[in-house]
Amino acid sequence: MFDAIYFDTFAEDYKALRDFFSEYVIGLLEEGGKWGFFNGLGADRQVCYDVYGKVVEMDLFEAGFDTEWETLDVPDLEKNEEWKG
């Protein structure tokens, strides 16, 4: 059992993510534990991103989870000369 799980959702389709949190996370996560994932679903179109966000919320609710979205700032790696290439 885990007290926290982070999942990078690179997958061929949304079904893989839904299966993961519906079938596996619920059984691997300790009571009161937290889990999160990188939400890149539909990232190339704002309308798709927004729709996927709502679909994920509904599916997470159905699987027994509450949803809380958090936006993370990505640092400017070029400014700090950390990214060259």
N, C-alpha and C positions, 0 to 999 in steps of 0.2 A: 504494500500500500504506500502511496505517495501523498505528501502534504501539499505538493505543488507540481504542476505539469505545464510545460510550455511546448507548443506544437507549431512548427513552421509548416504552413499549409500548402507547400508546393505539391500539387496533385493534378492529375489530368482533368478532373471534374469535381464539382461541388459534392457529389455523392460520397467521395472518399472522405472528405472532412466530416460530413454528416454521420457516416457510419462510424468514424473514429469517436466522436463525442457521444453518440447515442449508444454504441455497443461496448466501447472500451474504457473511456474516461470514467464513466459512472462506476465501473467495477474496480478501477485502479486508484481512485482518489479517496483519501480518508475523509470521513465526515468533517465538514467545516474546511476542507482543503480548497485551494484555488487552482484554476487552470486558465491559461490564456493562449492566444494564437495570433500570428501575424495575419492581418486581414488585407490581403491583396486581391480579393475577389472582385472581378470586374474593374480593376484599377485603371484600365485604359479609357474608360468612359464614365463620367460622373453619374449618369443615370443608372448604369449597370451597378456601379459601386453602391449607390443608395438602395437599389432594389435588393441586392444581395445582403446588405446590412439588415434589412427588415426580414428577409427570408431566414437568415441565420438566427435572429432574435426569436422568431416563431418556433423554429426547430429546436433551439436550445431550451425554450420554455417547455415544449412538448417532452424533451428528454429529462426535465426536472431541474434545469439550471436557470438562475437569474442572470441577466446580461448587464454589464457595465462597460461602456466603450471608453477607452482612454487614448487620446492622441499624443504621440510622442514626437518631440522635435528631433530632427536629424541634423547633426552639426555640419557646418560647411567644411568639408574635409580639404577642399582646395585652398581655402583661406588659411587654414592652419598648416598647409603644406604637408598634410598627412597622406594625400592621395596624389600619386604621380603615375600616369599611365593611361 
